[in-house]
Amino acid sequence: MVEPANTNPSIGKQCRLLSISRSSFYYMPKGETAMNLMLMRQIDEQFLETPFFGVRQMT
C-alpha cells in the first residue's frame, strides 16, 4: 500500500491518502514472550485433557 521507496508523494501524504496514521505504518509488532507461550501451551494441554471444563474450572 504505502511505498517507502517512492518519495513523491511523501510517506506522510501516502498515509493520509490511505487514512492511516504514520505511526501505524512504522509500527513493528512484538512477538509473544516465552512466559506467555508457556502459559498458553499449559492451558491448551489442560483443555485437551478435560474439554468439559468450563471457565471457572479452567481458571
HTML snippet that shows the backbone in 3Dmol.js (N, CA, C, O; Angstrom):
<script src="https://3Dmol.org/build/3Dmol-min.js"></script>
<div id="view" style="width:600px;height:400px;position:relative"></div>
<script>
const pdb = `
ATOM      1  N   MET A   1       0.829  -1.176   0.000  1.00  0.00           N
ATOM      2  CA  MET A   1       0.000   0.000   0.000  1.00  0.00           C
ATOM      3  C   MET A   1       0.881   1.250   0.000  1.00  0.00           C
ATOM      4  O   MET A   1       0.934   1.973  -0.995  1.00  0.00           O
ATOM      5  N   VAL A   2       1.568   1.505   1.108  1.00  0.00           N
ATOM      6  CA  VAL A   2       2.475   2.640   1.172  1.00  0.00           C
ATOM      7  C   VAL A   2       3.816   2.190   0.613  1.00  0.00           C
ATOM      8  O   VAL A   2       4.346   1.152   1.010  1.00  0.00           O
ATOM      9  N   GLU A   3       4.355   2.965  -0.297  1.00  0.00           N
ATOM     10  CA  GLU A   3       5.624   2.628  -0.917  1.00  0.00           C
ATOM     11  C   GLU A   3       6.708   3.536  -0.348  1.00  0.00           C
ATOM     12  O   GLU A   3       6.794   4.701  -0.735  1.00  0.00           O
ATOM     13  N   PRO A   4       7.554   3.018   0.583  1.00  0.00           N
ATOM     14  CA  PRO A   4       8.581   3.863   1.180  1.00  0.00           C
ATOM     15  C   PRO A   4       9.634   4.318   0.173  1.00  0.00           C
ATOM     16  O   PRO A   4      10.215   5.389   0.345  1.00  0.00           O
ATOM     17  N   ALA A   5       9.894   3.534  -0.871  1.00  0.00           N
ATOM     18  CA  ALA A   5      10.900   3.916  -1.860  1.00  0.00           C
ATOM     19  C   ALA A   5      10.423   5.083  -2.717  1.00  0.00           C
ATOM     20  O   ALA A   5      11.238   5.838  -3.248  1.00  0.00           O
ATOM     21  N   ASN A   6       9.124   5.230  -2.852  1.00  0.00           N
ATOM     22  CA  ASN A   6       8.560   6.310  -3.652  1.00  0.00           C
ATOM     23  C   ASN A   6       8.489   7.562  -2.795  1.00  0.00           C
ATOM     24  O   ASN A   6       7.705   7.617  -1.847  1.00  0.00           O
ATOM     25  N   THR A   7       9.301   8.580  -3.116  1.00  0.00           N
ATOM     26  CA  THR A   7       9.319   9.799  -2.298  1.00  0.00           C
ATOM     27  C   THR A   7       8.341  10.847  -2.800  1.00  0.00           C
ATOM     28  O   THR A   7       8.178  11.891  -2.168  1.00  0.00           O
ATOM     29  N   ASN A   8       7.698  10.591  -3.908  1.00  0.00           N
ATOM     30  CA  ASN A   8       6.727  11.550  -4.413  1.00  0.00           C
ATOM     31  C   ASN A   8       5.410  10.823  -4.632  1.00  0.00           C
ATOM     32  O   ASN A   8       5.328  10.114  -5.635  1.00  0.00           O
ATOM     33  N   PRO A   9       4.409  10.912  -3.841  1.00  0.00           N
ATOM     34  CA  PRO A   9       4.261  11.747  -2.654  1.00  0.00           C
ATOM     35  C   PRO A   9       4.996  11.159  -1.440  1.00  0.00           C
ATOM     36  O   PRO A   9       5.386   9.991  -1.433  1.00  0.00           O
ATOM     37  N   SER A  10       5.167  11.987  -0.437  1.00  0.00           N
ATOM     38  CA  SER A  10       5.883  11.558   0.764  1.00  0.00           C
ATOM     39  C   SER A  10       5.119  10.465   1.506  1.00  0.00           C
ATOM     40  O   SER A  10       3.942  10.222   1.242  1.00  0.00           O
ATOM     41  N   ILE A  11       5.806   9.817   2.434  1.00  0.00           N
ATOM     42  CA  ILE A  11       5.173   8.757   3.222  1.00  0.00           C
ATOM     43  C   ILE A  11       3.993   9.321   4.008  1.00  0.00           C
ATOM     44  O   ILE A  11       2.943   8.687   4.106  1.00  0.00           O
ATOM     45  N   GLY A  12       4.173  10.514   4.566  1.00  0.00           N
ATOM     46  CA  GLY A  12       3.084  11.148   5.311  1.00  0.00           C
ATOM     47  C   GLY A  12       1.862  11.372   4.448  1.00  0.00           C
ATOM     48  O   GLY A  12       0.738  11.117   4.881  1.00  0.00           O
ATOM     49  N   LYS A  13       2.072  11.852   3.215  1.00  0.00           N
ATOM     50  CA  LYS A  13       0.948  12.098   2.303  1.00  0.00           C
ATOM     51  C   LYS A  13       0.304  10.783   1.880  1.00  0.00           C
ATOM     52  O   LYS A  13      -0.921  10.699   1.785  1.00  0.00           O
ATOM     53  N   GLN A  14       1.118   9.748   1.622  1.00  0.00           N
ATOM     54  CA  GLN A  14       0.566   8.444   1.259  1.00  0.00           C
ATOM     55  C   GLN A  14      -0.304   7.905   2.386  1.00  0.00           C
ATOM     56  O   GLN A  14      -1.379   7.358   2.140  1.00  0.00           O
ATOM     57  N   CYS A  15       0.163   8.061   3.627  1.00  0.00           N
ATOM     58  CA  CYS A  15      -0.620   7.588   4.779  1.00  0.00           C
ATOM     59  C   CYS A  15      -1.925   8.356   4.905  1.00  0.00           C
ATOM     60  O   CYS A  15      -2.969   7.766   5.185  1.00  0.00           O
ATOM     61  N   ARG A  16      -1.875   9.672   4.700  1.00  0.00           N
ATOM     62  CA  ARG A  16      -3.110  10.472   4.767  1.00  0.00           C
ATOM     63  C   ARG A  16      -4.092  10.039   3.679  1.00  0.00           C
ATOM     64  O   ARG A  16      -5.294   9.954   3.928  1.00  0.00           O
ATOM     65  N   LEU A  17      -3.586   9.762   2.470  1.00  0.00           N
ATOM     66  CA  LEU A  17      -4.464   9.332   1.382  1.00  0.00           C
ATOM     67  C   LEU A  17      -5.137   8.000   1.695  1.00  0.00           C
ATOM     68  O   LEU A  17      -6.265   7.748   1.270  1.00  0.00           O
ATOM     69  N   LEU A  18      -4.425   7.138   2.452  1.00  0.00           N
ATOM     70  CA  LEU A  18      -4.985   5.836   2.818  1.00  0.00           C
ATOM     71  C   LEU A  18      -5.751   5.878   4.135  1.00  0.00           C
ATOM     72  O   LEU A  18      -6.300   4.865   4.570  1.00  0.00           O
ATOM     73  N   SER A  19      -5.789   7.049   4.771  1.00  0.00           N
ATOM     74  CA  SER A  19      -6.475   7.246   6.064  1.00  0.00           C
ATOM     75  C   SER A  19      -5.894   6.360   7.156  1.00  0.00           C
ATOM     76  O   SER A  19      -6.632   5.784   7.955  1.00  0.00           O
ATOM     77  N   ILE A  20      -4.568   6.253   7.187  1.00  0.00           N
ATOM     78  CA  ILE A  20      -3.901   5.557   8.294  1.00  0.00           C
ATOM     79  C   ILE A  20      -2.899   6.515   8.918  1.00  0.00           C
ATOM     80  O   ILE A  20      -2.410   7.430   8.255  1.00  0.00           O
ATOM     81  N   SER A  21      -2.596   6.307  10.187  1.00  0.00           N
ATOM     82  CA  SER A  21      -1.627   7.172  10.834  1.00  0.00           C
ATOM     83  C   SER A  21      -0.212   6.729  10.462  1.00  0.00           C
ATOM     84  O   SER A  21       0.037   5.553  10.197  1.00  0.00           O
ATOM     85  N   ARG A  22       0.699   7.686  10.451  1.00  0.00           N
ATOM     86  CA  ARG A  22       2.083   7.365  10.120  1.00  0.00           C
ATOM     87  C   ARG A  22       2.685   6.409  11.130  1.00  0.00           C
ATOM     88  O   ARG A  22       3.498   5.557  10.771  1.00  0.00           O
ATOM     89  N   SER A  23       2.291   6.542  12.402  1.00  0.00           N
ATOM     90  CA  SER A  23       2.843   5.662  13.433  1.00  0.00           C
ATOM     91  C   SER A  23       2.432   4.214  13.206  1.00  0.00           C
ATOM     92  O   SER A  23       3.201   3.304  13.516  1.00  0.00           O
ATOM     93  N   SER A  24       1.228   3.977  12.666  1.00  0.00           N
ATOM     94  CA  SER A  24       0.821   2.601  12.389  1.00  0.00           C
ATOM     95  C   SER A  24       1.609   2.033  11.215  1.00  0.00           C
ATOM     96  O   SER A  24       1.796   0.819  11.127  1.00  0.00           O
ATOM     97  N   PHE A  25       2.070   2.891  10.316  1.00  0.00           N
ATOM     98  CA  PHE A  25       2.913   2.430   9.201  1.00  0.00           C
ATOM     99  C   PHE A  25       4.270   1.975   9.719  1.00  0.00           C
ATOM    100  O   PHE A  25       4.806   0.974   9.243  1.00  0.00           O
ATOM    101  N   TYR A  26       4.834   2.694  10.685  1.00  0.00           N
ATOM    102  CA  TYR A  26       6.159   2.374  11.206  1.00  0.00           C
ATOM    103  C   TYR A  26       6.128   1.322  12.316  1.00  0.00           C
ATOM    104  O   TYR A  26       7.182   0.819  12.705  1.00  0.00           O
ATOM    105  N   TYR A  27       4.942   0.977  12.837  1.00  0.00           N
ATOM    106  CA  TYR A  27       4.824   0.041  13.959  1.00  0.00           C
ATOM    107  C   TYR A  27       5.309  -1.351  13.567  1.00  0.00           C
ATOM    108  O   TYR A  27       4.897  -1.899  12.544  1.00  0.00           O
ATOM    109  N   MET A  28       6.190  -1.914  14.393  1.00  0.00           N
ATOM    110  CA  MET A  28       6.664  -3.278  14.211  1.00  0.00           C
ATOM    111  C   MET A  28       6.165  -4.095  15.405  1.00  0.00           C
ATOM    112  O   MET A  28       6.621  -3.869  16.526  1.00  0.00           O
ATOM    113  N   PRO A  29       5.235  -5.042  15.194  1.00  0.00           N
ATOM    114  CA  PRO A  29       4.681  -5.794  16.315  1.00  0.00           C
ATOM    115  C   PRO A  29       5.736  -6.671  16.987  1.00  0.00           C
ATOM    116  O   PRO A  29       6.627  -7.219  16.339  1.00  0.00           O
ATOM    117  N   LYS A  30       5.604  -6.782  18.290  1.00  0.00           N
ATOM    118  CA  LYS A  30       6.489  -7.651  19.060  1.00  0.00           C
ATOM    119  C   LYS A  30       5.880  -9.041  19.106  1.00  0.00           C
ATOM    120  O   LYS A  30       4.662  -9.196  19.023  1.00  0.00           O
ATOM    121  N   GLY A  31       6.717 -10.037  19.236  1.00  0.00           N
ATOM    122  CA  GLY A  31       6.222 -11.402  19.354  1.00  0.00           C
ATOM    123  C   GLY A  31       5.769 -11.693  20.778  1.00  0.00           C
ATOM    124  O   GLY A  31       5.902 -10.849  21.663  1.00  0.00           O
ATOM    125  N   GLU A  32       5.243 -12.870  20.990  1.00  0.00           N
ATOM    126  CA  GLU A  32       4.819 -13.274  22.327  1.00  0.00           C
ATOM    127  C   GLU A  32       6.053 -13.581  23.177  1.00  0.00           C
ATOM    128  O   GLU A  32       7.074 -14.042  22.666  1.00  0.00           O
ATOM    129  N   THR A  33       5.944 -13.320  24.479  1.00  0.00           N
ATOM    130  CA  THR A  33       7.046 -13.638  25.377  1.00  0.00           C
ATOM    131  C   THR A  33       7.091 -15.145  25.614  1.00  0.00           C
ATOM    132  O   THR A  33       6.104 -15.850  25.405  1.00  0.00           O
ATOM    133  N   ALA A  34       8.247 -15.622  26.052  1.00  0.00           N
ATOM    134  CA  ALA A  34       8.400 -17.053  26.328  1.00  0.00           C
ATOM    135  C   ALA A  34       7.454 -17.494  27.450  1.00  0.00           C
ATOM    136  O   ALA A  34       6.902 -18.593  27.403  1.00  0.00           O
ATOM    137  N   MET A  35       7.272 -16.638  28.451  1.00  0.00           N
ATOM    138  CA  MET A  35       6.385 -16.954  29.558  1.00  0.00           C
ATOM    139  C   MET A  35       4.938 -17.092  29.070  1.00  0.00           C
ATOM    140  O   MET A  35       4.234 -18.023  29.462  1.00  0.00           O
ATOM    141  N   ASN A  36       4.504 -16.173  28.223  1.00  0.00           N
ATOM    142  CA  ASN A  36       3.145 -16.219  27.709  1.00  0.00           C
ATOM    143  C   ASN A  36       2.935 -17.465  26.844  1.00  0.00           C
ATOM    144  O   ASN A  36       1.884 -18.101  26.927  1.00  0.00           O
ATOM    145  N   LEU A  37       3.917 -17.817  26.020  1.00  0.00           N
ATOM    146  CA  LEU A  37       3.808 -19.019  25.198  1.00  0.00           C
ATOM    147  C   LEU A  37       3.703 -20.273  26.062  1.00  0.00           C
ATOM    148  O   LEU A  37       2.940 -21.187  25.749  1.00  0.00           O
ATOM    149  N   MET A  38       4.474 -20.312  27.155  1.00  0.00           N
ATOM    150  CA  MET A  38       4.425 -21.451  28.067  1.00  0.00           C
ATOM    151  C   MET A  38       3.041 -21.570  28.709  1.00  0.00           C
ATOM    152  O   MET A  38       2.482 -22.663  28.801  1.00  0.00           O
ATOM    153  N   LEU A  39       2.496 -20.435  29.150  1.00  0.00           N
ATOM    154  CA  LEU A  39       1.174 -20.446  29.785  1.00  0.00           C
ATOM    155  C   LEU A  39       0.085 -20.865  28.793  1.00  0.00           C
ATOM    156  O   LEU A  39      -0.822 -21.618  29.147  1.00  0.00           O
ATOM    157  N   MET A  40       0.174 -20.383  27.565  1.00  0.00           N
ATOM    158  CA  MET A  40      -0.821 -20.763  26.560  1.00  0.00           C
ATOM    159  C   MET A  40      -0.732 -22.263  26.262  1.00  0.00           C
ATOM    160  O   MET A  40      -1.752 -22.921  26.054  1.00  0.00           O
ATOM    161  N   ARG A  41       0.487 -22.793  26.243  1.00  0.00           N
ATOM    162  CA  ARG A  41       0.663 -24.226  25.993  1.00  0.00           C
ATOM    163  C   ARG A  41       0.060 -25.047  27.134  1.00  0.00           C
ATOM    164  O   ARG A  41      -0.577 -26.072  26.889  1.00  0.00           O
ATOM    165  N   GLN A  42       0.257 -24.604  28.383  1.00  0.00           N
ATOM    166  CA  GLN A  42      -0.314 -25.309  29.530  1.00  0.00           C
ATOM    167  C   GLN A  42      -1.842 -25.281  29.488  1.00  0.00           C
ATOM    168  O   GLN A  42      -2.494 -26.282  29.786  1.00  0.00           O
ATOM    169  N   ILE A  43      -2.406 -24.137  29.119  1.00  0.00           N
ATOM    170  CA  ILE A  43      -3.871 -24.040  29.010  1.00  0.00           C
ATOM    171  C   ILE A  43      -4.374 -24.968  27.921  1.00  0.00           C
ATOM    172  O   ILE A  43      -5.389 -25.641  28.101  1.00  0.00           O
ATOM    173  N   ASP A  44      -3.678 -25.013  26.792  1.00  0.00           N
ATOM    174  CA  ASP A  44      -4.080 -25.917  25.704  1.00  0.00           C
ATOM    175  C   ASP A  44      -4.014 -27.373  26.135  1.00  0.00           C
ATOM    176  O   ASP A  44      -4.922 -28.150  25.838  1.00  0.00           O
ATOM    177  N   GLU A  45      -2.956 -27.748  26.829  1.00  0.00           N
ATOM    178  CA  GLU A  45      -2.818 -29.133  27.282  1.00  0.00           C
ATOM    179  C   GLU A  45      -3.937 -29.498  28.249  1.00  0.00           C
ATOM    180  O   GLU A  45      -4.519 -30.579  28.155  1.00  0.00           O
ATOM    181  N   GLN A  46      -4.236 -28.598  29.176  1.00  0.00           N
ATOM    182  CA  GLN A  46      -5.307 -28.846  30.141  1.00  0.00           C
ATOM    183  C   GLN A  46      -6.649 -28.984  29.433  1.00  0.00           C
ATOM    184  O   GLN A  46      -7.454 -29.849  29.776  1.00  0.00           O
ATOM    185  N   PHE A  47      -6.883 -28.130  28.446  1.00  0.00           N
ATOM    186  CA  PHE A  47      -8.151 -28.192  27.726  1.00  0.00           C
ATOM    187  C   PHE A  47      -8.287 -29.501  26.948  1.00  0.00           C
ATOM    188  O   PHE A  47      -9.376 -30.069  26.865  1.00  0.00           O
ATOM    189  N   LEU A  48      -7.174 -29.978  26.377  1.00  0.00           N
ATOM    190  CA  LEU A  48      -7.227 -31.237  25.630  1.00  0.00           C
ATOM    191  C   LEU A  48      -7.489 -32.428  26.554  1.00  0.00           C
ATOM    192  O   LEU A  48      -8.120 -33.404  26.149  1.00  0.00           O
ATOM    193  N   GLU A  49      -7.002 -32.345  27.796  1.00  0.00           N
ATOM    194  CA  GLU A  49      -7.245 -33.414  28.768  1.00  0.00           C
ATOM    195  C   GLU A  49      -8.678 -33.372  29.293  1.00  0.00           C
ATOM    196  O   GLU A  49      -9.302 -34.415  29.485  1.00  0.00           O
ATOM    197  N   THR A  50      -9.193 -32.176  29.522  1.00  0.00           N
ATOM    198  CA  THR A  50     -10.523 -32.022  30.122  1.00  0.00           C
ATOM    199  C   THR A  50     -11.334 -30.994  29.338  1.00  0.00           C
ATOM    200  O   THR A  50     -11.515 -29.874  29.816  1.00  0.00           O
ATOM    201  N   PRO A  51     -11.827 -31.341  28.152  1.00  0.00           N
ATOM    202  CA  PRO A  51     -12.562 -30.364  27.338  1.00  0.00           C
ATOM    203  C   PRO A  51     -13.914 -29.970  27.926  1.00  0.00           C
ATOM    204  O   PRO A  51     -14.531 -29.004  27.476  1.00  0.00           O
ATOM    205  N   PHE A  52     -14.372 -30.710  28.924  1.00  0.00           N
ATOM    206  CA  PHE A  52     -15.669 -30.413  29.529  1.00  0.00           C
ATOM    207  C   PHE A  52     -15.558 -29.357  30.625  1.00  0.00           C
ATOM    208  O   PHE A  52     -16.582 -28.923  31.154  1.00  0.00           O
ATOM    209  N   PHE A  53     -14.342 -28.930  30.982  1.00  0.00           N
ATOM    210  CA  PHE A  53     -14.173 -27.882  31.988  1.00  0.00           C
ATOM    211  C   PHE A  53     -14.713 -26.564  31.439  1.00  0.00           C
ATOM    212  O   PHE A  53     -14.527 -26.234  30.268  1.00  0.00           O
ATOM    213  N   GLY A  54     -15.376 -25.831  32.303  1.00  0.00           N
ATOM    214  CA  GLY A  54     -15.861 -24.507  31.933  1.00  0.00           C
ATOM    215  C   GLY A  54     -14.839 -23.461  32.345  1.00  0.00           C
ATOM    216  O   GLY A  54     -13.706 -23.781  32.703  1.00  0.00           O
ATOM    217  N   VAL A  55     -15.256 -22.224  32.287  1.00  0.00           N
ATOM    218  CA  VAL A  55     -14.366 -21.112  32.613  1.00  0.00           C
ATOM    219  C   VAL A  55     -13.902 -21.179  34.057  1.00  0.00           C
ATOM    220  O   VAL A  55     -12.722 -20.970  34.339  1.00  0.00           O
ATOM    221  N   ARG A  56     -14.820 -21.470  34.979  1.00  0.00           N
ATOM    222  CA  ARG A  56     -14.464 -21.496  36.395  1.00  0.00           C
ATOM    223  C   ARG A  56     -13.423 -22.564  36.701  1.00  0.00           C
ATOM    224  O   ARG A  56     -12.486 -22.329  37.463  1.00  0.00           O
ATOM    225  N   GLN A  57     -13.592 -23.731  36.106  1.00  0.00           N
ATOM    226  CA  GLN A  57     -12.638 -24.807  36.387  1.00  0.00           C
ATOM    227  C   GLN A  57     -11.307 -24.568  35.675  1.00  0.00           C
ATOM    228  O   GLN A  57     -10.263 -24.980  36.180  1.00  0.00           O
ATOM    229  N   MET A  58     -11.323 -23.933  34.555  1.00  0.00           N
ATOM    230  CA  MET A  58     -10.070 -23.653  33.856  1.00  0.00           C
ATOM    231  C   MET A  58      -9.250 -22.581  34.567  1.00  0.00           C
ATOM    232  O   MET A  58      -8.020 -22.615  34.541  1.00  0.00           O
ATOM    233  N   THR A  59      -9.939 -21.624  35.204  1.00  0.00           N
ATOM    234  CA  THR A  59      -9.177 -20.582  35.899  1.00  0.00           C
ATOM    235  C   THR A  59      -8.682 -21.115  37.227  1.00  0.00           C
ATOM    236  O   THR A  59      -8.016 -20.395  37.971  1.00  0.00           O
TER     237      THR A  59
END
`;
const viewer = $3Dmol.createViewer("view");
viewer.addModel(pdb, "pdb");
viewer.setStyle({}, {cartoon: {color: "spectrum"}});
viewer.zoomTo();
viewer.render();
</script>
